[in-house]
């Protein structure tokens, strides 16, 4: 190992060599020059100390003085000295090494600190208020000392910042163990413990035997609290009562009292931590149970307000970090065939709701029951007004248009239901239900799925187009049912279609004059162009169903991409994305030629996506739900671009 070149390290070595923290600067300069010559070949950087040793050293010492790492003083004879605080720190470290091997050695006291010792090298720690912070997040370093201050007149002790409170407890227990070995101390303490705890004589004997013969087990029992808490509490209390009465105490008795305070405080600390841990575990169990209660779906604001059976908020019994870890664990990435216990879905309003996997079907049933009346009344009312004005809309005649109508009404009237049924995890819920032979059956015969696919919304809401038409017609005046009278009223009251609204039976050839005065003829619309326009219109309809309100197709693509492609390496991530995109493009390029606008609907897009993700190339991607959603959106993007 090469010789150190840093002046502060050389100064520390010289102070230990001279066995004094106060060094005459002129003598130190001579030492540095000899040191540099001796180790020059081994460490060439020491050459800086050879040409102008006094100047370089003086400049370095002044810098250490400014940084409060050393103190320059001048005596009456104008001699300059440098005080090295680390000399005392090193001696304290060595003292604790001796104490670890010889428990009879007293702790270093604050009164042992020499005068002139810089205040920034020693930090006060009050055992009743500051000690717990050092246990959980204290810095471990030999750069400074801690001064441990006790609540009574017990002298403060000092220890290196590198020494952990757990190690300090181990040393304190060694001193208590040494005390019990002396004279008849053990018998005396044992007798007092038995008097204070009648009926627990055997337990007290076992604790004392374990403490004296198996130190590591005794330390572990204290740290895990439990039934040993009272033993340590009484033991420390009796020792402290006996020795605080003495006016003059030996160094060994002072060290024993200091050890009692350390043990007593840490015994209370570990007991409180065990209670908090138990409270946290109970609160997390109550959190898990809260998800099983109505209304079964919750946003984060509601989750943060969950309370126990006494009405006490759960947040406070556990930390925010505990709640975040719980949510992250429960909503972990799904595998190829199973979903996580807690699922997330977003309605059109952008809220984020959590629902247990086992509650998806019961929640859907409840929401369907709640939404059915409102949607039915709205639809009947709308159709009644249309029929009253002798109008008819496509949804009255066509089942596909009827389904789209209900989708729109559900999105407005029951956004939570709409968001749940369109969540990315629904296909996997259907698969799991189908594998169990349930298909979403409920005790009252309600079915959500048929052969692994979600039933149409009209069936889920139990809305029949013919029955709704009948309900709307019943509300009409009776004479609407009389063909002759209703025909006369319809003739006068039915809105007339304008020429712009009436469809052209055929496109006539028109003549247009060019700039040169010549005429050109426009022919019938190009069939390919017409097909592309129809595809684009169909794609726009599907986009409204796949892309949440307030978002765009590109934003949804990016969101799903981040869910299934979580590679941290940017290059690998981009390559995987491009491979998947290329596979989709090649497949769509082959199939788009045969796609007709009339058959291009959401079901067709889902079938195309399922076919793609089941290929061997994509089977290795874990998040199947996100991948399927991404493939559907990308197919939509390609069709829109091609159209």
Order of alpha helices (4+ residues) and beta strands (2+ residues): alpha-beta-alpha-alpha-beta-beta-alpha-beta-alpha-beta-beta-alpha-alpha-alpha-alpha-alpha-alpha-beta-alpha-alpha-beta-beta-alpha-alpha-alpha-alpha-alpha-beta-beta-alpha-alpha-alpha-beta-beta-alpha-alpha-alpha-alpha-alpha
